[in-house]
C-alpha cells in the first residue's frame, strides 16, 4: 500500500465535529467531538486534534446519537411474497433518515430450527447491510428442542430477545401454556420476551364474519381487529409474563387501550416495556376507508392503525412521559402488485408499511416540535433506551469517549416533506405522504464513516456489522432477582393432621358413576336419570324419525315396506251411529 493511500485512509477515519450541541438522553452541552477508527476518541472543548482530520462545522445544530430502529423486517418472506426492501435498500434508507442501527427479526415457519433460521438471516444480511444491525428471533412453535435452541442462540449467537405471537392463528401463534414455557426459558437464559399482542382466535372468527357480510376490502382488516383484541392480548401476555417472572416487551403498541394496559402494569411494578412505532405515532386508521383501494391497502398492517384520530397524540403523550419507552417502525414493505394479492380478500393483503427512513423526523415533528417532549427525551426514545434494553449501551445510544461513532448532526429548524417520490426505500408507497417535518438529519456518521452529507448518500453495501446483544441487561433484569425473592411462594409450617378421615361410601361412588352417563345412553333417553341414578319411568324411546336417523331409537317394524296410506272402514271400536 502506498503512502498516499495510507494518508487517504487515515483522513477518512478521522473526523472532527466542531461547535455543535451534544444531546444525550440525560443532558446536553456544547462540545467538539473527535472521531478516529470508528470510535469517539475525544469530547469537550479546546481539543488537540491530529492532522489530516476532516472538519465538520455544527454550530447552531445538535449532535445526537444515531437512531436505533428496534423493529424491522427486511426481505421478510410473508404471505406468499417477500418484503420489497431488502437489507441493502432498507439500511440505506435508514441511514438517510438518521438511523444508524436496526434490529431485524428472524422469523421462519413452524417446525423450522431456530438456529437454522438464524443462519439463514445472517446469510441474507451480512453481504448487504450498510449499517450495523442485530437480530431478534421469532419463536413460532414450541418443543423441548426449541428450548435448547434458545439456550444455544443466547449463549453462542449473540441473541437476547425472542418474539412470540398471540396472533396469526395456525401460522405463528403459540397457545398460553406454550407462552408460559417460552417466557420461563427466556427468564432462565436472561433474555427479554417480546410479544405481538392480538387475540388470534377472535381475529380468525371475525375475519370470517366480515367476508360473510361481503366486506372484502382493506377496511375489513381493521374491522376484524378492533383495539379490544389488542388490549386483551396485551393484558394476557403481561399476566403470563408476570407469573413466569420474565421481563416483557410489547412490540408495536397501536391503540390507546393497549397503551393503557402497559402503563397500568408498569405502575403496579411489572417489568414491561412498550414500543409504539412511527406509523402509530404519525398517522391513523381513517385511511382504511379511503375510496382508493391502493391507498387503503397501503396502510394495512397488523395490528392495524386505529380509526380514532386522537390515537397518535395519545401515544406520543405516553411516550413523552415515560409510560412507553422506545420506538421502532415494523418496517415491512410491499409494492402495489404485492398488496394486490388481496384485491378480492383483505385476509390475503400482505401486512406491512414503511417507516425506517422517516421515523426520526416523524417523532421530532409530532413530539419535540409540538412541545410534548424535549430533545433529551427524543434521544432516549429513538436510541438510548433501545441500547439499554438490548444491552449494547453505552457502545450504542450514547455520545461519550469510547462509544461507537454513530452520530447525527441534526438541524431542528430545517424542514422536509415526506414523499414516495423522493424517499430512498424500494417501496412505491409512503404512509406519511405529504407530511412536512421539522427536524432533519443533515450529516450522518456510521461507524466513523460519513454516509450522508450535503444531501448525498455515500453508503457501502455489506460494510455494516452484526452486533451481538448479550443477555441479562441491567436495565431489564436489575429488579428480577429481587422480585422473585419477594414473590416466592412460602410453605406454611404446621403440625400434620392426626384426626379421623372419612371413607368414601359406595353410594357416593355410585352417584359419581351415574353422573358420567355414557354418551350413547344420553342419546337414547329423553329425560334425565332420577336422583338415585335410575331410569326415569316417564322416559320413552319412541320416535317418528325412522330407521337410520337415530339408531338408538329404531322401531321394531322399521324393516317392513313403507305403506303410503291405509283405508280404514271403521275405526277401532266400530262406527258411531249418532250423536251421544
DONU-951340 format. One line per 2 residues: their letters; for each residue x, z, y of C-alpha. Coordinates in nm, 3 decimals. Each point is the difference from the previous one (the first is absolute). Example, Ala and Ser with C-alpha at 12.3 -4.5 7.8 and 13.67 -1.06 7.14 Angstrom:
AS = 1.230 0.780 -0.450 | 0.137 -0.066 0.344
END
This chain:
XX = 0.000 0.000 0.000 | 0.140 -0.099 0.339
XX = 0.053 0.244 0.286 | -0.265 -0.177 0.209
XX = -0.256 0.044 -0.280 | 0.081 0.370 -0.031
XX = -0.033 0.051 0.377 | -0.331 -0.186 -0.004
XX = -0.135 0.222 -0.278 | 0.120 0.316 0.179
XX = -0.175 -0.104 0.319 | -0.315 -0.077 -0.195
XX = 0.003 0.348 -0.161 | 0.061 0.181 0.329
XX = -0.290 0.041 0.240 | -0.016 0.208 0.318
XX = -0.347 0.075 0.141 | 0.024 0.117 0.358
XX = -0.237 0.179 0.232 | -0.314 0.046 -0.211
XX = -0.219 0.300 -0.069 | 0.031 0.117 -0.358
XX = -0.332 0.111 -0.151 | -0.014 0.200 -0.322
XX = -0.304 0.172 -0.148 | 0.088 0.335 0.161
XX = 0.180 -0.089 0.323 | 0.105 -0.275 0.240
XX = 0.311 -0.027 0.217 | 0.215 -0.252 0.184
XX = 0.301 -0.107 -0.203 | 0.225 -0.285 -0.107
XX = 0.045 -0.094 -0.366 | 0.300 -0.146 -0.177
XX = -0.053 -0.166 -0.338 | 0.262 -0.108 -0.250
XX = -0.028 -0.122 -0.360 | -0.374 0.056 -0.008
XX = 0.014 0.366 0.101 | -0.046 0.188 0.328
XX = 0.349 0.127 0.085 | -0.046 0.145 0.349
XX = -0.297 0.120 0.203 | 0.019 0.137 0.354
XX = 0.146 -0.086 0.340 | 0.348 -0.104 0.109
XX = 0.080 -0.131 -0.347 | 0.341 -0.146 -0.081
XX = -0.075 -0.334 -0.163 | 0.248 -0.215 -0.197
XX = 0.061 -0.347 0.130 | -0.193 -0.297 -0.127
XX = -0.340 0.169 -0.011 | -0.309 -0.194 0.107
XX = -0.170 0.179 0.290 | -0.379 0.004 0.036
XX = -0.152 0.128 0.325 | -0.307 0.222 -0.063
XX = -0.058 0.151 0.344 | -0.367 0.078 0.060
XX = -0.084 -0.043 -0.367 | -0.034 0.225 -0.305
XX = 0.223 0.005 -0.305 | -0.202 0.106 -0.303
XX = 0.065 0.020 -0.375 | -0.099 -0.317 -0.184
XX = -0.350 0.011 -0.142 | -0.065 0.079 -0.367
XX = -0.306 -0.168 -0.147 | -0.106 0.227 -0.286
XX = -0.244 -0.242 -0.163 | 0.059 -0.370 -0.071
XX = -0.081 -0.243 -0.281 | 0.236 -0.297 0.030
XX = -0.070 -0.290 -0.242 | -0.235 0.225 -0.197
XX = -0.171 -0.169 -0.297 | -0.363 0.092 0.060
XX = -0.345 -0.135 -0.078 | 0.125 -0.326 -0.145
XX = 0.259 -0.089 0.264 | 0.311 0.130 0.180
XX = 0.019 0.150 0.351 | 0.133 -0.281 0.217
XX = 0.254 0.213 0.188 | 0.294 0.056 -0.235
XX = 0.293 0.235 0.047 | 0.170 -0.248 0.233
XX = -0.280 -0.095 0.239 | -0.144 0.351 -0.015
XX = 0.321 0.182 0.094 | 0.088 -0.267 0.258
XX = -0.335 0.066 0.169 | 0.054 0.375 -0.024
XX = 0.329 -0.027 0.191 | -0.166 -0.214 0.267
XX = -0.236 0.286 0.074 | 0.253 0.285 -0.006
XX = -0.036 0.116 -0.362 | 0.341 0.027 -0.167
XX = -0.107 0.131 -0.342 | -0.297 -0.050 -0.230
XX = -0.114 0.189 -0.308 | -0.168 -0.242 -0.241
XX = -0.204 0.066 -0.314 | 0.090 -0.083 -0.357
XX = -0.347 -0.075 -0.133 | -0.042 -0.161 -0.341
XX = -0.285 -0.021 -0.250 | -0.115 0.264 -0.248
XX = 0.228 0.025 -0.301 | 0.311 -0.131 0.177
XX = 0.304 0.228 -0.007 | 0.058 0.162 0.339
XX = 0.374 -0.046 -0.040 | -0.038 -0.370 -0.082
XX = -0.232 -0.042 0.299 | 0.258 0.172 0.223
XX = 0.270 -0.239 -0.120 | -0.229 -0.296 0.070
XX = -0.061 0.111 0.360 | 0.371 0.062 0.058
XX = 0.065 -0.351 -0.129 | -0.249 -0.140 0.251
XX = 0.112 0.208 0.298 | 0.379 0.027 -0.014
XX = 0.076 -0.371 0.060 | -0.253 -0.030 0.285
XX = -0.023 0.313 0.214 | 0.123 -0.022 0.358
XX = -0.020 0.376 0.057 | 0.040 0.314 -0.209
XX = -0.281 0.091 -0.237 | -0.112 0.261 -0.252
XX = -0.265 -0.006 -0.270 | -0.302 0.202 -0.110
XX = -0.119 -0.054 -0.359 | -0.365 -0.044 -0.091
XX = -0.124 0.185 -0.310 | -0.281 -0.221 -0.132
XX = -0.028 0.153 -0.347 | 0.091 0.330 -0.166
XX = 0.172 0.104 -0.321 | 0.285 0.220 -0.115
XX = 0.225 -0.305 0.037 | -0.102 -0.042 0.365
XX = 0.089 0.365 0.060 | 0.350 -0.065 -0.137
XX = 0.034 -0.310 0.217 | -0.080 0.205 0.310
XX = 0.280 0.237 -0.095 | 0.241 -0.292 -0.039
XX = -0.099 -0.169 0.324 | 0.037 0.322 0.196
XX = 0.327 0.098 -0.163 | 0.177 -0.336 -0.017
XX = -0.175 -0.258 0.220 | -0.049 0.166 0.339
XX = -0.379 0.037 -0.009 | -0.172 0.313 0.135
XX = -0.359 -0.117 0.051 | -0.268 -0.121 -0.241
XX = -0.335 -0.151 0.088 | -0.318 0.050 -0.201
XX = -0.332 -0.176 0.050 | -0.349 0.148 0.002
XX = -0.131 -0.353 0.060 | 0.027 -0.346 -0.163
XX = -0.185 0.096 -0.316 | 0.142 -0.153 -0.319
XX = 0.301 -0.132 0.192 | 0.201 0.282 0.161
XX = -0.232 0.303 -0.009 | 0.089 0.324 -0.178
XX = -0.252 0.259 -0.116 | 0.006 0.352 0.142
XX = 0.173 0.151 -0.304 | 0.269 -0.269 0.023
XX = 0.038 0.069 0.371 | 0.057 0.367 -0.071
XX = 0.268 -0.082 -0.258 | 0.168 -0.244 0.238
XX = -0.005 0.256 0.282 | 0.150 0.262 -0.229
XX = 0.280 -0.237 -0.094 | 0.068 -0.085 0.366
XX = 0.025 0.369 0.081 | 0.231 0.056 -0.298
XX = 0.248 -0.265 0.117 | -0.026 0.080 0.372
XX = -0.178 -0.321 0.100 | -0.294 -0.047 0.234
XX = -0.327 -0.128 -0.144 | -0.185 -0.267 0.194
XX = -0.359 -0.112 -0.045 | -0.221 -0.291 0.094
XX = -0.315 0.204 0.057 | -0.330 -0.177 -0.073
XX = -0.256 0.069 -0.270 | 0.053 -0.293 -0.236
XX = -0.310 0.065 -0.211 | -0.234 -0.005 0.298
XX = 0.166 -0.310 0.146 | -0.047 -0.187 -0.328
XX = -0.371 0.084 -0.008 | -0.065 -0.067 0.367
XX = 0.184 -0.332 -0.020 | -0.247 -0.113 -0.268
XX = -0.287 0.117 0.219 | 0.124 -0.210 0.291
XX = 0.026 -0.310 -0.215 | -0.348 0.061 -0.144
XX = -0.131 0.018 0.358 | 0.158 -0.334 0.079
XX = 0.273 0.148 0.222 | 0.307 -0.201 -0.102
XX = 0.190 -0.023 0.332 | 0.281 0.221 0.136
XX = -0.252 0.250 0.139 | -0.078 0.092 -0.363
XX = 0.353 0.132 -0.036 | -0.063 0.250 0.277
XX = -0.352 0.088 -0.113 | 0.099 0.087 -0.356
XX = 0.279 0.225 0.125 | -0.160 0.236 0.256
XX = 0.228 0.262 0.142 | -0.169 0.269 -0.210
XX = 0.168 -0.141 -0.313 | 0.337 0.028 0.176
XX = -0.067 0.356 0.115 | -0.121 0.109 -0.346
XX = 0.307 -0.141 -0.172 | 0.229 0.152 0.264
XX = -0.152 0.345 -0.058 | 0.019 -0.044 -0.378
XX = 0.366 -0.102 0.013 | 0.087 0.295 0.224
XX = -0.182 0.237 -0.237 | 0.179 -0.133 -0.308
XX = 0.338 0.003 0.176 | -0.058 0.357 0.113
XX = -0.070 0.108 -0.357 | 0.323 -0.171 -0.106
XX = 0.184 0.154 0.299 | 0.125 -0.349 0.082
XX = 0.056 -0.131 0.355 | -0.234 -0.289 0.073
XX = 0.024 -0.305 0.226 | -0.323 -0.186 0.082
XX = 0.081 -0.366 0.067 | -0.195 -0.211 0.251
XX = -0.242 0.254 0.146 | -0.272 -0.232 0.130
XX = -0.299 0.213 0.101 | -0.097 0.299 0.207
XX = -0.140 0.172 -0.309 | 0.321 -0.031 -0.202
XX = 0.211 0.106 0.298 | -0.216 0.311 0.043
XX = 0.055 0.089 -0.366 | 0.378 -0.028 0.042
XX = -0.005 0.201 0.322 | -0.217 0.273 -0.154
XX = 0.221 0.025 -0.308 | 0.314 0.039 0.210
XX = -0.165 0.276 0.200 | -0.064 0.180 -0.329
XX = 0.368 -0.023 -0.092 | -0.005 -0.296 -0.237
XX = 0.315 -0.210 -0.007 | -0.153 -0.337 0.080
XX = 0.108 -0.284 0.227 | -0.226 -0.265 0.151
XX = 0.109 -0.356 0.073 | -0.220 -0.207 0.231
XX = 0.116 -0.359 0.031 | 0.033 -0.249 0.283
XX = -0.329 -0.164 -0.101 | -0.207 0.320 0.006
XX = 0.161 0.104 0.330 | -0.029 -0.337 0.170
XX = -0.329 -0.163 -0.103 | -0.329 0.063 -0.180
XX = -0.245 -0.131 -0.258 | -0.240 -0.175 0.237
XX = 0.198 -0.315 -0.084 | -0.162 -0.011 -0.345
XX = -0.322 -0.110 0.168 | 0.166 -0.293 0.175
XX = -0.181 -0.332 -0.056 | 0.331 -0.168 -0.086
XX = 0.069 0.060 -0.370 | 0.377 -0.040 0.043
XX = 0.010 0.251 0.283 | -0.202 0.256 -0.197
XX = 0.197 -0.057 -0.322 | 0.326 0.034 0.192
XX = -0.083 0.367 0.056 | -0.086 0.078 -0.364
XX = 0.218 0.282 -0.130 | -0.048 0.311 -0.209
XX = -0.116 0.246 0.119 | -0.177 -0.215 0.258
XX = 0.013 0.033 0.374 | -0.289 0.215 0.120
XX = -0.295 -0.139 0.200 | -0.001 0.298 0.237
XX = 0.201 -0.131 0.299 | 0.105 0.354 0.098
XX = 0.197 0.043 -0.325 | 0.338 -0.130 0.128
XX = -0.005 0.234 0.298 | -0.096 0.294 -0.217
XX = 0.281 -0.067 -0.247 | 0.246 -0.037 0.287
XX = -0.108 0.340 0.136 | 0.072 0.163 -0.337
XX = 0.332 -0.183 -0.027 | 0.098 0.119 0.346
XX = -0.083 0.367 -0.063 | 0.162 0.025 -0.343
XX = -0.302 -0.008 -0.232 | 0.130 -0.338 -0.124
XX = 0.373 -0.038 -0.031 | 0.137 -0.348 -0.056
XX = -0.088 -0.370 0.030 | 0.036 -0.306 -0.221
XX = -0.173 -0.337 -0.012 | -0.108 -0.079 -0.359
XX = 0.138 -0.344 0.090 | -0.129 -0.230 -0.275
XX = -0.072 -0.346 0.137 | -0.199 -0.295 -0.135
XX = -0.059 -0.338 0.161 | -0.340 -0.165 0.045
XX = 0.017 -0.196 -0.326 | 0.082 0.322 -0.186
XX = -0.281 0.198 0.160 | -0.228 -0.290 -0.097
XX = 0.023 0.110 -0.364 | -0.293 0.221 0.100
XX = -0.194 -0.255 0.202 | -0.311 0.059 -0.212
XX = 0.066 0.358 -0.112 | 0.159 0.264 0.224
XX = 0.130 0.179 -0.310 | 0.251 -0.284 -0.049
XX = 0.141 -0.003 0.354 | 0.364 0.118 -0.022
XX = 0.022 0.333 0.183 | 0.261 0.027 0.272
XX = 0.092 -0.042 0.368 | 0.309 -0.030 0.219
XX = 0.165 0.267 0.215 | 0.372 0.035 -0.077
XX = 0.101 -0.188 0.316 | -0.255 0.148 0.237
XX = -0.021 0.367 -0.106 | 0.239 0.139 0.261
XX = -0.162 -0.180 0.294 | -0.356 0.077 -0.114
XX = 0.074 0.373 -0.034 | 0.176 0.009 0.337
XX = -0.293 -0.180 0.164 | -0.273 0.210 -0.162
XX = 0.194 0.326 -0.001 | 0.262 0.031 0.275
XX = -0.137 -0.243 0.259 | -0.341 0.171 -0.018
XX = 0.156 0.345 0.047 | -0.091 0.132 -0.345
XX = 0.361 0.062 -0.105 | 0.342 0.021 0.162
XX = 0.305 -0.211 -0.096 | 0.142 0.277 -0.220
XX = -0.318 0.011 -0.206 | 0.010 -0.379 -0.021
XX = 0.347 0.023 -0.155 | -0.123 0.268 -0.241
XX = -0.294 -0.202 -0.134 | 0.177 -0.336 -0.015
XX = 0.335 0.113 -0.143 | 0.113 0.363 -0.021
XX = -0.281 0.152 -0.205 | 0.030 -0.279 -0.253
XX = 0.373 0.065 -0.032 | -0.066 0.371 -0.053
XX = -0.280 -0.047 -0.253 | 0.201 -0.245 -0.211
XX = 0.322 0.201 0.034 | 0.221 -0.247 0.186
XX = 0.026 0.204 0.321 | 0.218 0.014 0.210
XX = 0.162 -0.314 -0.140 | -0.316 -0.178 0.116
XX = -0.251 0.099 0.267 | 0.252 0.165 0.232
XX = 0.241 -0.099 0.275 | 0.297 0.227 -0.069
XX = 0.368 -0.029 -0.081 | 0.031 -0.100 -0.364
XX = -0.349 -0.153 -0.026 | -0.047 -0.363 -0.097
XX = 0.009 -0.229 0.301 | -0.364 -0.110 -0.025
XX = -0.103 -0.004 0.365 | -0.250 -0.165 0.231
XX = 0.035 -0.046 0.373 | -0.362 0.037 0.099
XX = -0.145 -0.121 0.329 | -0.314 0.206 0.068
XX = -0.095 -0.217 0.298 | 0.022 -0.340 -0.163
XX = -0.309 -0.157 -0.155 | -0.070 -0.254 -0.270
XX = -0.314 -0.162 -0.141 | -0.031 0.001 -0.379
XX = -0.085 -0.331 -0.162 | 0.035 -0.174 -0.335
XX = 0.142 -0.296 0.194 | 0.305 0.198 0.109
XX = 0.052 0.268 -0.265 | 0.283 -0.028 -0.253
XX = -0.205 0.067 -0.314 | -0.092 -0.272 -0.249
XX = -0.372 0.078 0.013 | -0.228 -0.228 0.203
XX = -0.218 0.279 0.142 | 0.052 0.315 0.207
XX = -0.257 0.280 0.015 | 0.129 0.100 0.347
XX = -0.042 -0.351 0.142 | -0.007 0.003 0.383
XX = 0.089 0.370 0.038 | 0.225 0.064 0.300
XX = 0.249 0.275 -0.073 | 0.216 0.198 0.237
XX = 0.328 0.097 -0.161 | 0.234 -0.263 -0.142
XX = 0.312 0.011 -0.217 | 0.257 -0.189 0.213
XX = 0.309 0.067 -0.210 | 0.000 0.097 -0.367
XX = 0.309 0.120 -0.184 | -0.016 0.035 -0.378
XX = 0.286 0.158 -0.188 | 0.221 -0.055 0.306
XX = -0.081 -0.372 0.031 | -0.187 -0.143 0.298
XX = -0.293 -0.184 -0.158 | -0.223 -0.049 0.305
XX = 0.124 -0.072 0.352 | -0.136 -0.213 0.286
XX = -0.305 -0.079 -0.210 | 0.207 -0.159 -0.276
XX = 0.018 0.121 -0.359 | 0.334 -0.007 -0.181
XX = -0.075 0.113 -0.353 | 0.191 -0.045 -0.323
XX = -0.190 -0.030 -0.326 | 0.107 0.254 -0.262
XX = 0.206 0.218 0.235 | -0.239 0.294 -0.022
XX = 0.081 0.288 -0.232 | -0.208 0.196 -0.248
XX = -0.013 0.360 0.126 | -0.050 0.259 -0.277
XX = -0.249 0.275 0.082 | 0.113 0.329 -0.160
XX = -0.254 0.251 -0.140 | -0.086 0.345 0.132
XX = -0.020 -0.085 0.369 | 0.014 0.323 0.198
XX = -0.268 -0.128 0.237 | -0.233 -0.042 -0.300
XX = 0.104 0.264 -0.252 | 0.108 0.280 0.232
XX = -0.321 0.199 -0.064 | -0.075 -0.102 -0.358
XX = 0.191 0.276 -0.179 | -0.145 0.269 0.224
XX = -0.354 -0.134 -0.045 | 0.046 -0.014 -0.375
XX = 0.112 0.362 -0.017 | -0.282 0.114 0.228
XX = -0.267 -0.187 -0.200 | 0.139 0.067 -0.347
XX = -0.275 0.133 -0.230 | 0.049 0.366 -0.089
XX = -0.099 0.150 -0.331 | -0.200 0.322 0.028
XX = 0.159 0.272 -0.214 | -0.262 0.213 -0.173
XX = -0.057 0.192 -0.322 | -0.122 -0.205 -0.291
XX = -0.373 0.027 -0.073 | -0.057 0.230 -0.296
XX = -0.379 0.015 -0.022 | -0.243 -0.170 -0.238
XX = -0.048 -0.377 -0.010 | -0.338 -0.141 -0.095
XX = -0.019 -0.234 -0.297 | -0.155 -0.344 0.046
XX = -0.336 0.009 -0.185 | -0.129 -0.272 -0.233
XX = -0.300 -0.045 0.228 | 0.229 -0.080 0.291
XX = 0.190 -0.248 -0.215 | -0.327 -0.164 -0.108
XX = -0.117 -0.023 0.359 | 0.328 -0.158 0.100
XX = -0.029 -0.246 -0.286 | -0.357 -0.088 0.093
XX = 0.107 -0.067 0.356 | 0.221 -0.284 -0.122
XX = -0.277 -0.211 -0.148 | 0.118 -0.319 -0.158
XX = -0.044 -0.300 0.227 | -0.202 -0.180 -0.267
XX = -0.237 0.295 -0.026 | -0.036 0.000 0.378
XX = -0.094 -0.367 -0.016 | -0.254 0.069 -0.278
XX = -0.191 0.285 0.163 | -0.211 -0.011 0.315
XX = -0.020 0.376 0.054 | 0.285 0.253 0.015
XX = 0.054 0.256 -0.278 | -0.172 0.336 0.015
XX = 0.181 0.304 0.135 | 0.112 0.090 -0.353
XX = 0.142 -0.347 -0.052 | -0.273 -0.131 -0.228
XX = -0.196 -0.322 0.023 | -0.287 -0.001 0.248
XX = -0.318 -0.051 -0.207 | -0.159 -0.187 0.288
XX = 0.270 -0.264 -0.032 | -0.078 -0.344 -0.140
XX = 0.213 -0.285 -0.123 | -0.277 -0.256 0.047
XX = 0.079 -0.301 0.218 | -0.153 -0.336 0.081
XX = 0.344 -0.148 0.059 | 0.025 -0.165 -0.338
XX = 0.277 -0.046 -0.253 | 0.353 -0.041 0.130
XX = -0.079 0.123 0.351 | 0.080 0.357 -0.089
XX = 0.111 0.039 -0.362 | -0.077 0.374 0.006
XX = -0.368 -0.075 0.068 | -0.073 -0.293 -0.233
XX = -0.344 0.024 -0.168 | -0.065 -0.027 -0.374
XX = -0.190 -0.331 0.033 | 0.240 -0.172 0.239
XX = 0.109 -0.229 -0.286 | -0.350 -0.147 -0.047
XX = -0.082 -0.335 0.168 | -0.138 0.033 0.350
XX = -0.376 -0.071 0.029 | -0.096 -0.122 0.346
XX = -0.358 0.134 -0.025 | -0.251 0.150 -0.245
XX = -0.377 -0.042 0.031 | -0.198 0.317 -0.071
XX = -0.367 -0.048 -0.103 | -0.073 0.367 0.030
XX = 0.222 0.265 0.139 | 0.090 0.296 -0.217
XX = -0.315 0.216 -0.065 | -0.239 -0.296 0.026
XX = -0.172 -0.174 0.286 | -0.213 0.181 0.255
XX = -0.365 -0.101 0.001 | -0.108 0.154 0.323
XX = 0.066 0.242 0.274 | 0.045 0.363 -0.092
END
